[in-house]
Amino acid sequence: MTLATDGPEPQTRRRVSRPWGGGAGRVDTTIGLLIGLYAVYSLALWPLVPALLGSHPLLLEIISGSTLAEVTVGAHSRLGELPLWFAVVAGVPGSMMFDWVFWWAGRQWGDRALHLVLGRDPSPRGVARREARAARLERMAGRFGPVAVVLAYYLPLPSLLIYVAAGLSGMRLRTFLALDVVGTLLWVGPVVGLGYVVGKPAVDVVHRIDHYSTILTIVVVVVVIGIQVRRGRRSVT
């Protein structure tokens, strides 16, 4: 009986944890799995960054869009190992790999997708803060939609929120992808250019990092495991 008379809090929790509202359809399940894959993929890349940065920076740039990898590849381009244009283009796939998934979530789930990305705090203060931020993002998407996608990397907001807002505003996928490519190039280009300007000193620093890559990888894995264990203990208590 108490569950039925608790008021809006259980509904708020369901709304945050289930952005599709009622029962999940095939599309909802697919989007949820893709977002989960994004989280797992991002975590899996953490220990690979120090391991691949010195030995295979181009591969790291392609699969992750890592800023460090982009700077390193730009420095290698300065040394004549690959064309500068290729160093820039190689950073696009990894940087925007999952962007369309969050556009799709916004298109499918509406403002509920914003609530999912903004957090899960069920307290009245958390709900109010989340709803206020979602409303601001919706207004921004309606007013600056295309420009916001292009400048997503430079705005003081998580880019994923901007992509969700773009889908929420009704932007077509092909339009979003075209704008996302432009915005990604506007970010990757200067980062790679920085490495190109620095040149050999940047490569030397990366080689020093590569010398200790095994130790760094172990440290990163231990830190990630420690964080997960700590979160697990908090949830139990």
C-alpha distance (Angstrom), angle and dihedral (degrees) to the residues before:
residue distance angle dihedral
M1 . . .
T2 3.79 . .
L3 3.78 91.3 .
A4 3.78 91.1 58.4
T5 3.81 94.3 50.1
D6 3.80 101.9 41.0
G7 3.81 92.4 104.0
P8 3.79 127.9 -134.7
E9 3.82 98.7 -26.4
P10 3.84 96.9 87.2
Q11 3.82 89.2 46.2
T12 3.81 89.6 51.3
R13 3.76 90.9 51.1
R14 3.80 91.8 49.7
R15 3.78 90.3 47.7
V16 3.80 91.8 53.5
S17 3.80 96.6 42.3
R18 3.83 93.8 40.8
P19 3.80 108.6 41.7
W20 3.81 91.6 174.8
G21 3.81 89.4 69.1
G22 3.80 105.7 -141.7
G23 3.77 126.7 15.2
A24 3.78 117.2 -10.5
G25 3.79 116.6 -111.9
R26 3.78 127.8 -157.9
V27 3.81 92.6 -87.8
D28 3.81 92.2 48.8
T29 3.79 91.3 50.8
T30 3.80 91.5 48.4
I31 3.81 92.8 51.2
G32 3.79 91.5 46.5
L33 3.81 91.6 51.2
L34 3.81 91.6 48.1
I35 3.81 91.6 51.2
G36 3.80 88.7 49.4
L37 3.80 89.4 49.7
Y38 3.80 89.0 51.7
A39 3.82 90.6 54.4
V40 3.81 93.3 47.2
Y41 3.82 92.4 44.8
S42 3.81 91.8 50.5
L43 3.81 92.1 50.3
A44 3.80 92.0 46.6
L45 3.80 91.1 54.4
W46 3.81 94.7 56.3
P47 3.82 96.7 80.6
L48 3.82 91.1 39.3
V49 3.80 94.6 61.5
P50 3.83 97.1 74.0
A51 3.80 90.9 36.3
L52 3.82 96.1 53.9
L53 3.80 101.9 28.7
G54 3.78 95.9 86.0
S55 3.80 100.7 29.9
H56 3.82 104.5 35.1
P57 3.82 109.4 12.5
L58 3.82 93.4 154.3
L59 3.81 91.5 55.2
L60 3.80 90.2 47.3
E61 3.80 90.6 50.4
I62 3.81 92.2 50.7
I63 3.81 96.9 48.1
S64 3.80 99.4 37.4
G65 3.80 112.4 16.7
S66 3.81 87.2 -131.9
T67 3.80 112.8 -176.9
L68 3.81 90.8 -141.8
A69 3.79 89.9 52.0
E70 3.81 91.2 49.4
V71 3.79 91.9 52.2
T72 3.80 90.5 47.3
V73 3.80 93.8 48.9
G74 3.80 89.1 48.7
A75 3.80 89.2 54.2
H76 3.81 90.9 49.9
S77 3.79 88.1 51.1
R78 3.80 88.9 55.9
L79 3.81 87.5 56.2
G80 3.81 90.1 55.2
E81 3.80 97.3 -108.9
L82 3.82 94.9 125.1
P83 3.82 138.4 -1.0
L84 3.78 116.3 -84.4
W85 3.81 92.7 -128.2
F86 3.81 90.0 55.6
A87 3.80 90.9 49.8
V88 3.82 88.5 56.0
V89 3.81 97.5 43.5
A90 3.82 91.9 47.5
G91 3.80 90.0 65.4
V92 3.80 94.9 57.9
P93 3.85 101.9 75.4
G94 3.80 96.2 51.7
S95 3.79 93.8 41.7
M96 3.82 96.0 53.8
M97 3.80 100.2 27.2
F98 3.80 96.5 119.0
D99 3.82 100.9 21.8
W100 3.79 93.1 102.3
V101 3.83 90.4 54.8
F102 3.80 90.9 63.1
W103 3.82 90.6 44.6
W104 3.81 86.7 53.7
A105 3.81 91.4 48.9
G106 3.80 90.4 53.6
R107 3.79 91.5 46.8
Q108 3.81 93.1 48.4
W109 3.81 102.9 35.8
G110 3.80 102.9 28.7
D111 3.78 117.1 -158.8
R112 3.82 90.0 -10.7
A113 3.82 87.1 74.1
L114 3.80 89.2 57.1
H115 3.79 90.2 51.7
L116 3.81 89.7 51.5
V117 3.82 93.8 52.0
L118 3.80 94.2 40.8
G119 3.79 93.6 60.3
R120 3.77 147.4 -86.4
D121 3.81 102.9 -102.3
P122 3.86 103.1 142.3
S123 3.80 95.6 -168.8
P124 3.82 117.7 111.6
R125 3.80 90.1 -113.1
G126 3.80 91.8 49.9
V127 3.80 92.2 48.2
A128 3.81 91.8 48.7
R129 3.81 92.2 48.7
R130 3.79 91.4 47.7
E131 3.79 93.4 49.1
A132 3.82 91.8 48.0
R133 3.81 91.9 51.6
A134 3.79 91.4 45.9
A135 3.80 90.6 52.2
R136 3.83 91.1 50.8
L137 3.78 91.1 49.5
E138 3.80 91.8 49.8
R139 3.81 90.8 51.5
M140 3.80 90.6 47.3
A141 3.81 91.8 49.3
G142 3.79 91.0 51.0
R143 3.79 93.5 48.6
F144 3.81 104.4 34.1
G145 3.83 101.8 17.2
P146 3.83 102.3 139.6
V147 3.82 94.4 32.6
A148 3.81 91.4 48.5
V149 3.81 91.5 55.4
V150 3.81 91.8 49.3
L151 3.82 92.5 48.3
A152 3.82 95.9 37.3
Y153 3.82 93.7 119.7
Y154 3.80 91.9 52.8
L155 3.80 100.6 44.1
P156 3.83 120.1 95.7
L157 3.80 90.8 -114.4
P158 3.80 133.5 84.8
S159 3.79 105.1 -90.6
L160 3.81 91.1 -134.3
L161 3.80 89.7 65.0
I162 3.79 90.0 53.6
Y163 3.80 90.8 51.6
V164 3.80 91.1 49.9
A165 3.80 89.7 49.2
A166 3.81 90.2 50.2
G167 3.79 90.7 56.0
L168 3.79 90.9 44.3
S169 3.81 90.6 53.9
G170 3.81 91.0 58.7
M171 3.81 97.8 -107.4
R172 3.80 112.4 164.6
L173 3.79 118.6 -112.8
R174 3.80 95.5 -120.5
T175 3.80 90.2 50.2
F176 3.79 91.3 48.6
L177 3.80 93.1 48.5
A178 3.81 92.5 48.9
L179 3.81 91.7 50.1
D180 3.79 91.4 43.7
V181 3.81 91.4 53.8
V182 3.81 90.5 51.1
G183 3.80 92.3 47.4
T184 3.80 92.5 46.9
L185 3.80 91.6 50.8
L186 3.81 89.8 49.4
W187 3.80 88.0 57.0
V188 3.80 102.0 37.2
G189 3.80 93.8 44.7
P190 3.83 96.9 62.5
V191 3.83 92.0 40.4
V192 3.81 92.3 53.0
G193 3.81 88.6 42.0
L194 3.79 89.4 56.7
G195 3.78 90.2 56.5
Y196 3.80 89.8 46.6
V197 3.80 91.3 53.4
V198 3.81 93.3 47.8
G199 3.79 92.6 45.8
K200 3.81 121.4 166.0
P201 3.84 97.8 9.7
A202 3.81 88.5 61.9
V203 3.81 90.5 51.2
D204 3.81 90.9 49.2
V205 3.81 91.1 52.8
V206 3.79 91.1 49.7
H207 3.79 91.3 50.1
R208 3.80 88.8 54.8
I209 3.79 89.1 51.1
D210 3.81 89.3 48.9
H211 3.81 89.2 55.1
Y212 3.79 88.8 63.5
S213 3.81 96.3 33.0
T214 3.81 94.5 115.3
I215 3.79 92.1 53.9
L216 3.79 91.6 45.1
T217 3.80 91.3 49.6
I218 3.80 91.7 51.7
V219 3.81 90.8 48.2
V220 3.81 91.9 50.6
V221 3.82 92.2 48.9
V222 3.81 92.0 48.2
V223 3.82 91.4 49.2
V224 3.80 92.4 49.6
I225 3.80 92.1 48.1
G226 3.81 90.5 47.0
I227 3.79 91.9 52.4
Q228 3.81 91.8 49.7
V229 3.81 92.5 48.2
R230 3.80 91.2 49.1
R231 3.80 91.6 50.1
G232 3.78 89.7 48.7
R233 3.81 92.0 52.9
R234 3.81 91.1 48.8
S235 3.79 91.4 51.8
V236 3.81 90.6 50.5
T237 3.80 93.7 49.5
